[in-house]
Amino acid sequence: MTCAAPIRRLLRTKEACQYLAMSPWSLRQMVDRRELAYVSSGDNTSAWRFDIRDLDRWIESHRIGAKKN
């Protein structure tokens, strides 16, 4: 029996951009506006890590749904 690879909770900037389907510039702007939290492991943006749960919350808070009948 094989085990599936564990899901990582923290994503690098590039991975977070891919997950949110946005550019690194847009992601940095969201961080600057404090719309999205990050974990810092250094002084530069390449060291930022994003919690996948925060990314999911951001997605959910920006959903636009259909009208209810």
PyMOL Python script that loads the backbone (N, CA, C, O; Angstrom):
from pymol import cmd

cmd.read_pdbstr("""\
ATOM      1  N   MET A   1       0.851  -1.168   0.000  1.00  0.00           N
ATOM      2  CA  MET A   1       0.000   0.000   0.000  1.00  0.00           C
ATOM      3  C   MET A   1       0.904   1.242   0.000  1.00  0.00           C
ATOM      4  O   MET A   1       1.906   1.295   0.714  1.00  0.00           O
ATOM      5  N   THR A   2       0.536   2.223  -0.803  1.00  0.00           N
ATOM      6  CA  THR A   2       1.295   3.464  -0.845  1.00  0.00           C
ATOM      7  C   THR A   2       0.487   4.578  -0.191  1.00  0.00           C
ATOM      8  O   THR A   2      -0.744   4.573  -0.213  1.00  0.00           O
ATOM      9  N   CYS A   3       1.190   5.507   0.375  1.00  0.00           N
ATOM     10  CA  CYS A   3       0.543   6.652   1.011  1.00  0.00           C
ATOM     11  C   CYS A   3       0.620   7.846   0.078  1.00  0.00           C
ATOM     12  O   CYS A   3       1.627   8.053  -0.599  1.00  0.00           O
ATOM     13  N   ALA A   4      -0.430   8.614   0.047  1.00  0.00           N
ATOM     14  CA  ALA A   4      -0.432   9.828  -0.759  1.00  0.00           C
ATOM     15  C   ALA A   4       0.499  10.848  -0.121  1.00  0.00           C
ATOM     16  O   ALA A   4       0.697  10.854   1.094  1.00  0.00           O
ATOM     17  N   ALA A   5       1.061  11.700  -0.947  1.00  0.00           N
ATOM     18  CA  ALA A   5       1.932  12.751  -0.429  1.00  0.00           C
ATOM     19  C   ALA A   5       1.112  13.692   0.446  1.00  0.00           C
ATOM     20  O   ALA A   5      -0.028  14.011   0.109  1.00  0.00           O
ATOM     21  N   PRO A   6       1.674  14.137   1.557  1.00  0.00           N
ATOM     22  CA  PRO A   6       0.924  15.052   2.432  1.00  0.00           C
ATOM     23  C   PRO A   6       0.690  16.385   1.734  1.00  0.00           C
ATOM     24  O   PRO A   6       1.523  16.850   0.956  1.00  0.00           O
ATOM     25  N   ILE A   7      -0.439  16.981   2.023  1.00  0.00           N
ATOM     26  CA  ILE A   7      -0.754  18.294   1.479  1.00  0.00           C
ATOM     27  C   ILE A   7      -0.029  19.326   2.322  1.00  0.00           C
ATOM     28  O   ILE A   7      -0.127  19.327   3.549  1.00  0.00           O
ATOM     29  N   ARG A   8       0.698  20.202   1.649  1.00  0.00           N
ATOM     30  CA  ARG A   8       1.417  21.256   2.367  1.00  0.00           C
ATOM     31  C   ARG A   8       0.457  22.373   2.724  1.00  0.00           C
ATOM     32  O   ARG A   8      -0.386  22.770   1.920  1.00  0.00           O
ATOM     33  N   ARG A   9       0.594  22.866   3.924  1.00  0.00           N
ATOM     34  CA  ARG A   9      -0.258  23.958   4.387  1.00  0.00           C
ATOM     35  C   ARG A   9       0.244  25.313   3.907  1.00  0.00           C
ATOM     36  O   ARG A   9      -0.557  26.200   3.613  1.00  0.00           O
ATOM     37  N   LEU A  10       1.567  25.484   3.825  1.00  0.00           N
ATOM     38  CA  LEU A  10       2.144  26.762   3.413  1.00  0.00           C
ATOM     39  C   LEU A  10       2.644  26.676   1.975  1.00  0.00           C
ATOM     40  O   LEU A  10       3.346  25.738   1.595  1.00  0.00           O
ATOM     41  N   LEU A  11       2.265  27.679   1.190  1.00  0.00           N
ATOM     42  CA  LEU A  11       2.679  27.740  -0.202  1.00  0.00           C
ATOM     43  C   LEU A  11       3.628  28.907  -0.410  1.00  0.00           C
ATOM     44  O   LEU A  11       3.494  29.949   0.231  1.00  0.00           O
ATOM     45  N   ARG A  12       4.578  28.731  -1.300  1.00  0.00           N
ATOM     46  CA  ARG A  12       5.464  29.823  -1.688  1.00  0.00           C
ATOM     47  C   ARG A  12       4.671  30.832  -2.509  1.00  0.00           C
ATOM     48  O   ARG A  12       3.558  30.547  -2.950  1.00  0.00           O
ATOM     49  N   THR A  13       5.249  32.011  -2.710  1.00  0.00           N
ATOM     50  CA  THR A  13       4.563  33.079  -3.436  1.00  0.00           C
ATOM     51  C   THR A  13       4.102  32.606  -4.810  1.00  0.00           C
ATOM     52  O   THR A  13       2.946  32.814  -5.178  1.00  0.00           O
ATOM     53  N   LYS A  14       4.978  31.983  -5.560  1.00  0.00           N
ATOM     54  CA  LYS A  14       4.631  31.516  -6.908  1.00  0.00           C
ATOM     55  C   LYS A  14       3.482  30.513  -6.858  1.00  0.00           C
ATOM     56  O   LYS A  14       2.578  30.559  -7.692  1.00  0.00           O
ATOM     57  N   GLU A  15       3.517  29.613  -5.887  1.00  0.00           N
ATOM     58  CA  GLU A  15       2.463  28.609  -5.754  1.00  0.00           C
ATOM     59  C   GLU A  15       1.139  29.257  -5.368  1.00  0.00           C
ATOM     60  O   GLU A  15       0.082  28.868  -5.864  1.00  0.00           O
ATOM     61  N   ALA A  16       1.202  30.250  -4.475  1.00  0.00           N
ATOM     62  CA  ALA A  16      -0.018  30.960  -4.071  1.00  0.00           C
ATOM     63  C   ALA A  16      -0.621  31.696  -5.262  1.00  0.00           C
ATOM     64  O   ALA A  16      -1.841  31.722  -5.427  1.00  0.00           O
ATOM     65  N   CYS A  17       0.228  32.289  -6.088  1.00  0.00           N
ATOM     66  CA  CYS A  17      -0.252  32.971  -7.297  1.00  0.00           C
ATOM     67  C   CYS A  17      -0.959  31.990  -8.229  1.00  0.00           C
ATOM     68  O   CYS A  17      -2.021  32.291  -8.773  1.00  0.00           O
ATOM     69  N   GLN A  18      -0.370  30.836  -8.403  1.00  0.00           N
ATOM     70  CA  GLN A  18      -0.989  29.812  -9.248  1.00  0.00           C
ATOM     71  C   GLN A  18      -2.312  29.352  -8.650  1.00  0.00           C
ATOM     72  O   GLN A  18      -3.288  29.168  -9.377  1.00  0.00           O
ATOM     73  N   TYR A  19      -2.354  29.167  -7.341  1.00  0.00           N
ATOM     74  CA  TYR A  19      -3.560  28.712  -6.655  1.00  0.00           C
ATOM     75  C   TYR A  19      -4.691  29.723  -6.823  1.00  0.00           C
ATOM     76  O   TYR A  19      -5.847  29.346  -7.018  1.00  0.00           O
ATOM     77  N   LEU A  20      -4.349  31.020  -6.746  1.00  0.00           N
ATOM     78  CA  LEU A  20      -5.352  32.076  -6.873  1.00  0.00           C
ATOM     79  C   LEU A  20      -5.538  32.548  -8.315  1.00  0.00           C
ATOM     80  O   LEU A  20      -6.399  33.386  -8.584  1.00  0.00           O
ATOM     81  N   ALA A  21      -4.746  32.025  -9.234  1.00  0.00           N
ATOM     82  CA  ALA A  21      -4.793  32.409 -10.649  1.00  0.00           C
ATOM     83  C   ALA A  21      -4.604  33.917 -10.810  1.00  0.00           C
ATOM     84  O   ALA A  21      -5.394  34.590 -11.472  1.00  0.00           O
ATOM     85  N   MET A  22      -3.547  34.428 -10.192  1.00  0.00           N
ATOM     86  CA  MET A  22      -3.244  35.858 -10.304  1.00  0.00           C
ATOM     87  C   MET A  22      -1.740  36.055 -10.410  1.00  0.00           C
ATOM     88  O   MET A  22      -0.957  35.135 -10.175  1.00  0.00           O
ATOM     89  N   SER A  23      -1.360  37.258 -10.766  1.00  0.00           N
ATOM     90  CA  SER A  23       0.057  37.575 -10.937  1.00  0.00           C
ATOM     91  C   SER A  23       0.721  37.824  -9.581  1.00  0.00           C
ATOM     92  O   SER A  23       0.045  38.140  -8.602  1.00  0.00           O
ATOM     93  N   PRO A  24       2.037  37.680  -9.529  1.00  0.00           N
ATOM     94  CA  PRO A  24       2.756  38.016  -8.294  1.00  0.00           C
ATOM     95  C   PRO A  24       2.536  39.479  -7.889  1.00  0.00           C
ATOM     96  O   PRO A  24       2.444  39.783  -6.700  1.00  0.00           O
ATOM     97  N   TRP A  25       2.451  40.369  -8.855  1.00  0.00           N
ATOM     98  CA  TRP A  25       2.207  41.781  -8.566  1.00  0.00           C
ATOM     99  C   TRP A  25       0.878  41.960  -7.838  1.00  0.00           C
ATOM    100  O   TRP A  25       0.804  42.692  -6.851  1.00  0.00           O
ATOM    101  N   SER A  26      -0.166  41.298  -8.320  1.00  0.00           N
ATOM    102  CA  SER A  26      -1.484  41.399  -7.677  1.00  0.00           C
ATOM    103  C   SER A  26      -1.445  40.848  -6.254  1.00  0.00           C
ATOM    104  O   SER A  26      -2.038  41.422  -5.341  1.00  0.00           O
ATOM    105  N   LEU A  27      -0.749  39.742  -6.077  1.00  0.00           N
ATOM    106  CA  LEU A  27      -0.640  39.153  -4.740  1.00  0.00           C
ATOM    107  C   LEU A  27       0.091  40.104  -3.790  1.00  0.00           C
ATOM    108  O   LEU A  27      -0.325  40.272  -2.644  1.00  0.00           O
ATOM    109  N   ARG A  28       1.170  40.722  -4.256  1.00  0.00           N
ATOM    110  CA  ARG A  28       1.903  41.675  -3.415  1.00  0.00           C
ATOM    111  C   ARG A  28       1.027  42.869  -3.050  1.00  0.00           C
ATOM    112  O   ARG A  28       1.095  43.369  -1.927  1.00  0.00           O
ATOM    113  N   GLN A  29       0.211  43.326  -3.987  1.00  0.00           N
ATOM    114  CA  GLN A  29      -0.696  44.436  -3.711  1.00  0.00           C
ATOM    115  C   GLN A  29      -1.697  44.051  -2.622  1.00  0.00           C
ATOM    116  O   GLN A  29      -2.004  44.861  -1.748  1.00  0.00           O
ATOM    117  N   MET A  30      -2.203  42.824  -2.672  1.00  0.00           N
ATOM    118  CA  MET A  30      -3.139  42.356  -1.644  1.00  0.00           C
ATOM    119  C   MET A  30      -2.466  42.328  -0.276  1.00  0.00           C
ATOM    120  O   MET A  30      -3.075  42.699   0.727  1.00  0.00           O
ATOM    121  N   VAL A  31      -1.217  41.891  -0.237  1.00  0.00           N
ATOM    122  CA  VAL A  31      -0.473  41.869   1.027  1.00  0.00           C
ATOM    123  C   VAL A  31      -0.262  43.294   1.522  1.00  0.00           C
ATOM    124  O   VAL A  31      -0.455  43.575   2.705  1.00  0.00           O
ATOM    125  N   ASP A  32       0.133  44.195   0.625  1.00  0.00           N
ATOM    126  CA  ASP A  32       0.360  45.596   1.007  1.00  0.00           C
ATOM    127  C   ASP A  32      -0.908  46.236   1.574  1.00  0.00           C
ATOM    128  O   ASP A  32      -0.835  47.051   2.493  1.00  0.00           O
ATOM    129  N   ARG A  33      -2.073  45.866   1.025  1.00  0.00           N
ATOM    130  CA  ARG A  33      -3.357  46.402   1.503  1.00  0.00           C
ATOM    131  C   ARG A  33      -3.890  45.620   2.704  1.00  0.00           C
ATOM    132  O   ARG A  33      -4.982  45.894   3.203  1.00  0.00           O
ATOM    133  N   ARG A  34      -3.110  44.652   3.154  1.00  0.00           N
ATOM    134  CA  ARG A  34      -3.475  43.787   4.282  1.00  0.00           C
ATOM    135  C   ARG A  34      -4.782  43.025   4.045  1.00  0.00           C
ATOM    136  O   ARG A  34      -5.558  42.793   4.971  1.00  0.00           O
ATOM    137  N   GLU A  35      -5.004  42.648   2.802  1.00  0.00           N
ATOM    138  CA  GLU A  35      -6.158  41.826   2.450  1.00  0.00           C
ATOM    139  C   GLU A  35      -5.845  40.346   2.599  1.00  0.00           C
ATOM    140  O   GLU A  35      -6.746  39.509   2.654  1.00  0.00           O
ATOM    141  N   LEU A  36      -4.555  40.034   2.664  1.00  0.00           N
ATOM    142  CA  LEU A  36      -4.131  38.649   2.743  1.00  0.00           C
ATOM    143  C   LEU A  36      -2.913  38.554   3.657  1.00  0.00           C
ATOM    144  O   LEU A  36      -1.943  39.297   3.504  1.00  0.00           O
ATOM    145  N   ALA A  37      -2.981  37.639   4.595  1.00  0.00           N
ATOM    146  CA  ALA A  37      -1.879  37.444   5.542  1.00  0.00           C
ATOM    147  C   ALA A  37      -0.806  36.557   4.919  1.00  0.00           C
ATOM    148  O   ALA A  37      -1.069  35.799   3.985  1.00  0.00           O
ATOM    149  N   TYR A  38       0.395  36.665   5.450  1.00  0.00           N
ATOM    150  CA  TYR A  38       1.487  35.805   5.011  1.00  0.00           C
ATOM    151  C   TYR A  38       2.381  35.485   6.196  1.00  0.00           C
ATOM    152  O   TYR A  38       2.338  36.149   7.232  1.00  0.00           O
ATOM    153  N   VAL A  39       3.186  34.460   6.019  1.00  0.00           N
ATOM    154  CA  VAL A  39       4.168  34.062   7.015  1.00  0.00           C
ATOM    155  C   VAL A  39       5.522  34.442   6.443  1.00  0.00           C
ATOM    156  O   VAL A  39       5.852  34.068   5.318  1.00  0.00           O
ATOM    157  N   SER A  40       6.300  35.177   7.204  1.00  0.00           N
ATOM    158  CA  SER A  40       7.604  35.629   6.727  1.00  0.00           C
ATOM    159  C   SER A  40       8.707  34.732   7.266  1.00  0.00           C
ATOM    160  O   SER A  40       8.794  34.481   8.468  1.00  0.00           O
ATOM    161  N   SER A  41       9.540  34.259   6.362  1.00  0.00           N
ATOM    162  CA  SER A  41      10.703  33.485   6.792  1.00  0.00           C
ATOM    163  C   SER A  41      11.986  34.178   6.360  1.00  0.00           C
ATOM    164  O   SER A  41      13.048  33.561   6.278  1.00  0.00           O
ATOM    165  N   GLY A  42      11.867  35.474   6.086  1.00  0.00           N
ATOM    166  CA  GLY A  42      13.033  36.245   5.666  1.00  0.00           C
ATOM    167  C   GLY A  42      12.638  37.675   5.341  1.00  0.00           C
ATOM    168  O   GLY A  42      11.509  38.090   5.603  1.00  0.00           O
ATOM    169  N   ASP A  43      13.563  38.421   4.773  1.00  0.00           N
ATOM    170  CA  ASP A  43      13.340  39.833   4.497  1.00  0.00           C
ATOM    171  C   ASP A  43      12.751  40.126   3.128  1.00  0.00           C
ATOM    172  O   ASP A  43      12.279  41.240   2.898  1.00  0.00           O
ATOM    173  N   ASN A  44      12.762  39.176   2.221  1.00  0.00           N
ATOM    174  CA  ASN A  44      12.276  39.473   0.877  1.00  0.00           C
ATOM    175  C   ASN A  44      11.007  38.695   0.547  1.00  0.00           C
ATOM    176  O   ASN A  44      10.648  37.746   1.245  1.00  0.00           O
ATOM    177  N   THR A  45      10.337  39.103  -0.519  1.00  0.00           N
ATOM    178  CA  THR A  45       9.054  38.489  -0.865  1.00  0.00           C
ATOM    179  C   THR A  45       9.190  37.044  -1.294  1.00  0.00           C
ATOM    180  O   THR A  45       8.217  36.294  -1.214  1.00  0.00           O
ATOM    181  N   SER A  46      10.353  36.628  -1.742  1.00  0.00           N
ATOM    182  CA  SER A  46      10.514  35.227  -2.136  1.00  0.00           C
ATOM    183  C   SER A  46      10.487  34.304  -0.920  1.00  0.00           C
ATOM    184  O   SER A  46      10.326  33.092  -1.061  1.00  0.00           O
ATOM    185  N   ALA A  47      10.643  34.874   0.262  1.00  0.00           N
ATOM    186  CA  ALA A  47      10.604  34.082   1.491  1.00  0.00           C
ATOM    187  C   ALA A  47       9.209  34.046   2.112  1.00  0.00           C
ATOM    188  O   ALA A  47       9.010  33.402   3.142  1.00  0.00           O
ATOM    189  N   TRP A  48       8.244  34.727   1.499  1.00  0.00           N
ATOM    190  CA  TRP A  48       6.881  34.709   2.030  1.00  0.00           C
ATOM    191  C   TRP A  48       6.269  33.327   1.834  1.00  0.00           C
ATOM    192  O   TRP A  48       6.551  32.637   0.854  1.00  0.00           O
ATOM    193  N   ARG A  49       5.432  32.940   2.780  1.00  0.00           N
ATOM    194  CA  ARG A  49       4.647  31.712   2.671  1.00  0.00           C
ATOM    195  C   ARG A  49       3.196  32.070   2.960  1.00  0.00           C
ATOM    196  O   ARG A  49       2.909  32.906   3.816  1.00  0.00           O
ATOM    197  N   PHE A  50       2.291  31.430   2.239  1.00  0.00           N
ATOM    198  CA  PHE A  50       0.868  31.710   2.381  1.00  0.00           C
ATOM    199  C   PHE A  50       0.143  30.459   2.837  1.00  0.00           C
ATOM    200  O   PHE A  50       0.290  29.387   2.250  1.00  0.00           O
ATOM    201  N   ASP A  51      -0.643  30.612   3.894  1.00  0.00           N
ATOM    202  CA  ASP A  51      -1.420  29.502   4.439  1.00  0.00           C
ATOM    203  C   ASP A  51      -2.563  29.222   3.470  1.00  0.00           C
ATOM    204  O   ASP A  51      -3.330  30.121   3.127  1.00  0.00           O
ATOM    205  N   ILE A  52      -2.669  27.986   3.039  1.00  0.00           N
ATOM    206  CA  ILE A  52      -3.695  27.631   2.062  1.00  0.00           C
ATOM    207  C   ILE A  52      -5.103  27.899   2.606  1.00  0.00           C
ATOM    208  O   ILE A  52      -6.031  28.145   1.836  1.00  0.00           O
ATOM    209  N   ARG A  53      -5.257  27.852   3.922  1.00  0.00           N
ATOM    210  CA  ARG A  53      -6.580  28.151   4.505  1.00  0.00           C
ATOM    211  C   ARG A  53      -6.925  29.619   4.335  1.00  0.00           C
ATOM    212  O   ARG A  53      -8.089  29.955   4.117  1.00  0.00           O
ATOM    213  N   ASP A  54      -5.921  30.514   4.432  1.00  0.00           N
ATOM    214  CA  ASP A  54      -6.159  31.938   4.178  1.00  0.00           C
ATOM    215  C   ASP A  54      -6.522  32.182   2.716  1.00  0.00           C
ATOM    216  O   ASP A  54      -7.382  33.007   2.409  1.00  0.00           O
ATOM    217  N   LEU A  55      -5.864  31.461   1.828  1.00  0.00           N
ATOM    218  CA  LEU A  55      -6.176  31.592   0.402  1.00  0.00           C
ATOM    219  C   LEU A  55      -7.606  31.139   0.125  1.00  0.00           C
ATOM    220  O   LEU A  55      -8.334  31.785  -0.629  1.00  0.00           O
ATOM    221  N   ASP A  56      -8.000  30.032   0.734  1.00  0.00           N
ATOM    222  CA  ASP A  56      -9.374  29.551   0.562  1.00  0.00           C
ATOM    223  C   ASP A  56     -10.393  30.544   1.122  1.00  0.00           C
ATOM    224  O   ASP A  56     -11.437  30.773   0.510  1.00  0.00           O
ATOM    225  N   ARG A  57     -10.094  31.133   2.279  1.00  0.00           N
ATOM    226  CA  ARG A  57     -11.004  32.141   2.850  1.00  0.00           C
ATOM    227  C   ARG A  57     -11.130  33.354   1.928  1.00  0.00           C
ATOM    228  O   ARG A  57     -12.218  33.905   1.760  1.00  0.00           O
ATOM    229  N   TRP A  58     -10.010  33.764   1.333  1.00  0.00           N
ATOM    230  CA  TRP A  58     -10.050  34.902   0.421  1.00  0.00           C
ATOM    231  C   TRP A  58     -10.932  34.575  -0.787  1.00  0.00           C
ATOM    232  O   TRP A  58     -11.732  35.404  -1.224  1.00  0.00           O
ATOM    233  N   ILE A  59     -10.780  33.365  -1.318  1.00  0.00           N
ATOM    234  CA  ILE A  59     -11.610  32.936  -2.449  1.00  0.00           C
ATOM    235  C   ILE A  59     -13.085  32.973  -2.061  1.00  0.00           C
ATOM    236  O   ILE A  59     -13.905  33.521  -2.797  1.00  0.00           O
ATOM    237  N   GLU A  60     -13.421  32.400  -0.925  1.00  0.00           N
ATOM    238  CA  GLU A  60     -14.820  32.352  -0.493  1.00  0.00           C
ATOM    239  C   GLU A  60     -15.389  33.748  -0.272  1.00  0.00           C
ATOM    240  O   GLU A  60     -16.555  33.997  -0.579  1.00  0.00           O
ATOM    241  N   SER A  61     -14.585  34.651   0.254  1.00  0.00           N
ATOM    242  CA  SER A  61     -15.087  36.003   0.532  1.00  0.00           C
ATOM    243  C   SER A  61     -15.254  36.836  -0.740  1.00  0.00           C
ATOM    244  O   SER A  61     -15.886  37.892  -0.707  1.00  0.00           O
ATOM    245  N   HIS A  62     -14.698  36.373  -1.849  1.00  0.00           N
ATOM    246  CA  HIS A  62     -14.810  37.111  -3.105  1.00  0.00           C
ATOM    247  C   HIS A  62     -15.685  36.406  -4.135  1.00  0.00           C
ATOM    248  O   HIS A  62     -15.692  36.778  -5.308  1.00  0.00           O
ATOM    249  N   ARG A  63     -16.413  35.404  -3.702  1.00  0.00           N
ATOM    250  CA  ARG A  63     -17.334  34.709  -4.598  1.00  0.00           C
ATOM    251  C   ARG A  63     -18.560  35.567  -4.833  1.00  0.00           C
ATOM    252  O   ARG A  63     -19.055  36.238  -3.927  1.00  0.00           O
ATOM    253  N   ILE A  64     -19.031  35.533  -6.045  1.00  0.00           N
ATOM    254  CA  ILE A  64     -20.269  36.207  -6.398  1.00  0.00           C
ATOM    255  C   ILE A  64     -21.211  35.122  -6.902  1.00  0.00           C
ATOM    256  O   ILE A  64     -20.965  34.497  -7.934  1.00  0.00           O
ATOM    257  N   GLY A  65     -22.277  34.913  -6.168  1.00  0.00           N
ATOM    258  CA  GLY A  65     -23.178  33.802  -6.496  1.00  0.00           C
ATOM    259  C   GLY A  65     -24.411  34.262  -7.238  1.00  0.00           C
ATOM    260  O   GLY A  65     -24.675  35.453  -7.406  1.00  0.00           O
ATOM    261  N   ALA A  66     -25.140  33.278  -7.667  1.00  0.00           N
ATOM    262  CA  ALA A  66     -26.400  33.504  -8.368  1.00  0.00           C
ATOM    263  C   ALA A  66     -27.466  33.930  -7.362  1.00  0.00           C
ATOM    264  O   ALA A  66     -27.364  33.637  -6.171  1.00  0.00           O
ATOM    265  N   LYS A  67     -28.467  34.611  -7.846  1.00  0.00           N
ATOM    266  CA  LYS A  67     -29.584  35.009  -6.974  1.00  0.00           C
ATOM    267  C   LYS A  67     -30.351  33.786  -6.529  1.00  0.00           C
ATOM    268  O   LYS A  67     -30.517  32.822  -7.277  1.00  0.00           O
ATOM    269  N   LYS A  68     -30.815  33.846  -5.296  1.00  0.00           N
ATOM    270  CA  LYS A  68     -31.637  32.756  -4.770  1.00  0.00           C
ATOM    271  C   LYS A  68     -33.072  32.957  -5.231  1.00  0.00           C
ATOM    272  O   LYS A  68     -33.563  34.084  -5.289  1.00  0.00           O
ATOM    273  N   ASN A  69     -33.738  31.862  -5.557  1.00  0.00           N
ATOM    274  CA  ASN A  69     -35.151  31.943  -5.981  1.00  0.00           C
ATOM    275  C   ASN A  69     -36.075  31.980  -4.814  1.00  0.00           C
ATOM    276  O   ASN A  69     -37.291  32.047  -4.991  1.00  0.00           O
TER     277      ASN A  69
END
""", "prot")
cmd.dss("prot")
cmd.show_as("cartoon", "prot")
cmd.util.cbc("prot")
cmd.orient("prot")
